[in-house]
Amino acid sequence: QLSGSAFTCPRSTNKRSWLFRILPSVSHKPFESFDQGHVTHNWDEVDPDPNQLRWKPFEIPKASQKKTDFVSGLHTLCGAGDIRSNNGLAIHIFLCNTSMVNRCFYNSDGDFLIVPQKGKLLIYTEFGKMLVQPNEICVIQRGMRFSIDVFEETRGYVLEVYGVHFELPDLGPIGANGLANPRDFLIPVAWYEDRQVPGGYTVINKYQGKLFAAKQDTSPFNVVAWHGNYTPYKYNLENFMVINAVAFDHADPSIFTVLTAKSLRPGVAIADFVIFPPRWGVADKTFRPPYYHRNCMSEFMGLIKGHYEAKQGGFLPGGGSLHSAMTPHGPDADCFEKASKAKLEPERIADGTMAFMFESSLSMAVTKWGLKTSNSLDENYYKCWEPLKSHFTSNSR
């Protein structure tokens, strides 16, 4: 049995699956320390930085220079909280160019929400396999073993949450339908392998923020049948049912929440996964782009494809931005000027684009890799707001 919750959790939140294996997963040599790479949970590597931060597209290593698979290509960008107390999150970037061969990975610390941006992922799991392409996401829940094949230079984002699981947000007055519908979430296609590995199969485990590895003689994907409700799953972002303001003013971006990982405080999340998909804008007497904002939450944004409406230049696919708690942010000067003068007619917004946000109630710290080693930080980000000018006249009505 693989348990994703305490035995005594209420039935509505109890998560477990029974796996019928050719050989039990306990059949392995002892775990030993493994190369940590750029994975960390040390949130005090560098001093805090309250500035608006933006990263250019993270560079993918060339296979001709260094073969890098999903695990060796994981880079922790920022995070907060404490793994041992099961409270917190981390945001990682994965940059890889080769498949995982005779090795798999599982996370004892939390769930992985994986957002591929460039290149598709063929993910083998104990529950079967699934193909995840850009504009799709997948969730590999805590303790589930998986291996990833890639077919080109590949890049994407990972949101990791400790001690809680992702779930659909409550809909409240929206009613029974809307946002991400349960019917559109898919579990892996049935598959298993009964394979001996004479040279040894490597099982890599992330435990208390550190990486460990153990050898075994067989593939871990030897599950011939299973039943339960604790599984990996994927979702196509095109299936999101968008809800928007149809009269005037803005609805808050929480109406675009796909999945949430709740904290103990009602209405407050450890992390939300939010998207900004193609939609209609029809609000009258309204500045339609995202509003200028100071927020008690931390907001990391990424771009899968296209051009984000509030920043047509500078914020590029494969890059990202972080606006920390109470740090002001909003549309750049060019977006403000155009939107302020635009005729308010029904218009399509974000066609060909998919931006997303990892939002958290925790105040996130950026790692040394994020601020320095990645060489991707945009030092000129603040300049996109410098051309903003006052249009106020005291006698206008």
SULMOGI-V5578 format. One record per residue. N is the residue number from 0. PHI is phi as a letter, one per 40 degrees, with the letter a starting at -180 (none if undefined). OMEGA is omega in radians with two decimals (* if undefined). Layout:
{{N | PHI | OMEGA} {N | PHI | OMEGA}}
This chain:
{{0 | none | 3.04} {1 | b | -3.06} {2 | b | 3.09} {3 | b | 3.09} {4 | a | 3.07} {5 | c | -3.13} {6 | d | -2.98} {7 | c | 3.05} {8 | c | 3.06} {9 | d | -3.08} {10 | d | -3.10} {11 | c | -3.12} {12 | b | -3.10} {13 | c | -3.06} {14 | b | 3.06} {15 | a | 3.04} {16 | b | 3.03} {17 | c | -3.11} {18 | b | -3.14} {19 | c | -2.96} {20 | b | 3.01} {21 | c | 3.10} {22 | a | -3.08} {23 | c | -3.06} {24 | c | 3.14} {25 | c | -3.07} {26 | c | 3.12} {27 | a | 3.06} {28 | c | -3.13} {29 | c | 3.06} {30 | c | 3.07} {31 | b | 3.14} {32 | d | -3.07} {33 | b | -3.13} {34 | d | -3.06} {35 | c | -3.09} {36 | f | -3.14} {37 | b | 3.07} {38 | c | -3.11} {39 | a | 2.95} {40 | b | 3.11} {41 | c | -3.08} {42 | c | 3.13} {43 | b | 3.14} {44 | d | -3.13} {45 | b | 3.14} {46 | c | 3.09} {47 | c | 3.13} {48 | b | -3.09} {49 | c | -3.08} {50 | c | 2.96} {51 | c | -3.10} {52 | b | 3.06} {53 | b | 3.12} {54 | b | 2.97} {55 | c | 3.12} {56 | d | -3.12} {57 | c | -3.03} {58 | c | 3.11} {59 | c | 3.13} {60 | c | 3.11} {61 | c | -3.14} {62 | c | 3.13} {63 | c | 3.14} {64 | c | -3.14} {65 | a | 3.10} {66 | c | -3.05} {67 | b | 3.11} {68 | c | -3.03} {69 | d | -3.08} {70 | c | -3.13} {71 | c | 3.13} {72 | c | 3.10} {73 | c | 3.13} {74 | b | 3.12} {75 | c | -3.09} {76 | c | -3.12} {77 | a | 3.12} {78 | i | -3.12} {79 | a | 3.05} {80 | g | -3.01} {81 | b | -3.11} {82 | c | -3.03} {83 | c | 3.10} {84 | c | 3.10} {85 | f | -3.12} {86 | a | 3.10} {87 | i | -3.11} {88 | a | 3.00} {89 | a | 3.05} {90 | b | -3.12} {91 | b | 2.97} {92 | b | 3.04} {93 | b | -3.08} {94 | b | -3.03} {95 | a | -3.09} {96 | a | -3.14} {97 | a | -3.10} {98 | c | 3.03} {99 | c | -3.08} {100 | b | 3.13} {101 | f | 2.97} {102 | a | 3.13} {103 | b | -3.06} {104 | b | 2.90} {105 | a | -2.99} {106 | b | 3.09} {107 | c | -3.02} {108 | c | -3.07} {109 | i | 3.14} {110 | c | 3.00} {111 | b | 2.91} {112 | b | -2.99} {113 | b | -3.12} {114 | b | 3.09} {115 | c | 3.12} {116 | b | 3.12} {117 | b | 3.13} {118 | g | 3.14} {119 | c | -3.12} {120 | b | 2.97} {121 | b | -2.99} {122 | b | 3.06} {123 | c | -3.14} {124 | b | 3.06} {125 | c | -3.10} {126 | b | -3.05} {127 | h | -3.10} {128 | b | 3.12} {129 | a | 3.08} {130 | c | -3.10} {131 | b | -3.08} {132 | b | 3.04} {133 | d | -3.01} {134 | g | 2.92} {135 | b | 3.02} {136 | b | 2.98} {137 | a | 3.07} {138 | b | 3.01} {139 | b | -3.02} {140 | c | -3.03} {141 | d | 3.05} {142 | g | -3.08} {143 | c | -3.10} {144 | c | -3.12} {145 | a | 3.07} {146 | b | -3.03} {147 | b | 2.96} {148 | c | 3.03} {149 | b | -3.00} {150 | b | 3.13} {151 | a | 3.01} {152 | c | -2.89} {153 | b | -3.08} {154 | a | 3.09} {155 | a | -3.03} {156 | b | 3.08} {157 | b | 2.99} {158 | b | 3.13} {159 | b | 3.06} {160 | b | -3.12} {161 | c | 2.90} {162 | g | 3.10} {163 | b | 3.13} {164 | b | 3.04} {165 | c | 3.09} {166 | a | 3.08} {167 | c | 3.10} {168 | c | 3.02} {169 | c | -3.06} {170 | c | 3.09} {171 | f | -3.08} {172 | c | 3.09} {173 | d | 3.12} {174 | h | -3.01} {175 | c | -3.02} {176 | b | 3.06} {177 | h | -3.09} {178 | f | 3.13} {179 | c | -3.11} {180 | c | -3.08} {181 | d | -3.07} {182 | c | -3.04} {183 | c | 3.10} {184 | c | -3.02} {185 | b | 3.05} {186 | c | -3.08} {187 | c | 3.01} {188 | c | -3.09} {189 | d | 3.13} {190 | a | 2.98} {191 | a | 3.04} {192 | a | 3.06} {193 | b | -2.95} {194 | b | 3.02} {195 | c | 3.14} {196 | b | -3.04} {197 | d | -3.12} {198 | c | 3.13} {199 | h | 3.08} {200 | c | -3.07} {201 | c | 3.06} {202 | b | -3.10} {203 | b | -3.08} {204 | b | 2.96} {205 | c | -3.04} {206 | b | -3.08} {207 | f | 3.06} {208 | g | 3.14} {209 | b | 3.11} {210 | c | 3.09} {211 | b | -3.13} {212 | b | 3.07} {213 | b | 3.12} {214 | b | 2.99} {215 | a | -2.99} {216 | c | -3.07} {217 | b | 3.04} {218 | c | 3.09} {219 | c | -3.07} {220 | c | -3.07} {221 | b | 3.13} {222 | c | -3.05} {223 | c | 3.09} {224 | a | 3.08} {225 | a | 2.95} {226 | a | -3.13} {227 | i | -3.10} {228 | b | 3.14} {229 | b | -2.98} {230 | a | 2.87} {231 | c | 3.09} {232 | a | 3.10} {233 | b | -3.08} {234 | a | 3.09} {235 | c | -3.06} {236 | c | 3.09} {237 | c | -3.12} {238 | c | -3.11} {239 | c | 3.11} {240 | c | -3.02} {241 | c | 3.02} {242 | b | -3.04} {243 | a | 3.07} {244 | c | -3.11} {245 | b | 3.09} {246 | b | 3.13} {247 | a | 3.13} {248 | g | -3.11} {249 | b | 2.77} {250 | c | 3.13} {251 | c | -3.06} {252 | c | 3.08} {253 | c | 3.09} {254 | c | 3.11} {255 | b | -3.10} {256 | c | 3.09} {257 | c | -3.12} {258 | b | 3.10} {259 | b | 3.00} {260 | b | -2.95} {261 | c | 2.96} {262 | c | 3.12} {263 | c | 3.13} {264 | c | -3.12} {265 | d | 3.09} {266 | g | -3.11} {267 | b | -3.04} {268 | b | 2.86} {269 | c | 3.10} {270 | a | 2.96} {271 | b | 2.97} {272 | b | -3.00} {273 | b | 3.10} {274 | b | 3.11} {275 | b | -2.98} {276 | c | 3.04} {277 | d | -3.06} {278 | a | 3.05} {279 | c | 2.96} {280 | b | -3.05} {281 | b | -3.03} {282 | c | 3.08} {283 | c | 3.05} {284 | f | -2.99} {285 | a | 2.93} {286 | c | -2.91} {287 | c | 3.11} {288 | c | 3.09} {289 | d | -3.07} {290 | c | 3.00} {291 | c | -2.83} {292 | a | 2.81} {293 | b | -2.87} {294 | b | 3.05} {295 | c | 3.10} {296 | c | 3.00} {297 | c | -3.05} {298 | b | 2.97} {299 | b | 3.11} {300 | b | 3.04} {301 | b | -3.11} {302 | b | 3.13} {303 | c | -3.14} {304 | a | 3.02} {305 | g | -3.06} {306 | b | -3.13} {307 | c | -2.97} {308 | c | -3.06} {309 | c | -3.12} {310 | a | -3.07} {311 | c | 3.13} {312 | b | 3.06} {313 | g | 3.10} {314 | c | -2.89} {315 | b | 3.08} {316 | d | -3.12} {317 | g | 3.05} {318 | b | 3.14} {319 | a | 3.05} {320 | a | 3.09} {321 | b | 3.04} {322 | b | -3.00} {323 | c | -3.07} {324 | d | 3.08} {325 | g | 3.04} {326 | c | -3.08} {327 | c | 3.13} {328 | a | -3.13} {329 | i | -3.07} {330 | d | 3.09} {331 | c | -3.03} {332 | c | -3.11} {333 | c | 3.11} {334 | c | -3.12} {335 | c | -3.10} {336 | c | -3.12} {337 | c | -3.10} {338 | c | -3.13} {339 | c | -3.09} {340 | b | -3.04} {341 | c | 3.03} {342 | c | -3.03} {343 | c | 3.05} {344 | b | 3.02} {345 | d | -3.09} {346 | a | 3.03} {347 | c | 3.13} {348 | b | 2.97} {349 | g | 3.03} {350 | c | -3.12} {351 | g | -3.06} {352 | b | 2.94} {353 | a | 3.01} {354 | b | 3.14} {355 | a | 3.12} {356 | b | 2.87} {357 | c | -3.10} {358 | b | -3.09} {359 | b | 3.04} {360 | c | -3.13} {361 | c | 3.11} {362 | c | -2.97} {363 | c | 3.04} {364 | b | 3.13} {365 | c | -3.11} {366 | c | 3.06} {367 | c | 3.11} {368 | c | -3.12} {369 | c | -3.07} {370 | c | -2.99} {371 | b | -2.91} {372 | c | -3.09} {373 | c | -3.10} {374 | f | -3.10} {375 | b | -3.08} {376 | c | 3.14} {377 | c | -3.07} {378 | c | -3.07} {379 | b | -3.06} {380 | d | -3.07} {381 | c | -3.08} {382 | c | -3.12} {383 | c | 3.11} {384 | b | -3.07} {385 | c | -3.13} {386 | c | 3.13} {387 | d | -3.12} {388 | b | -3.12} {389 | c | 3.02} {390 | b | -3.06} {391 | c | 2.96} {392 | b | -2.98} {393 | c | -3.08} {394 | b | -3.14} {395 | c | 3.11} {396 | b | *}}
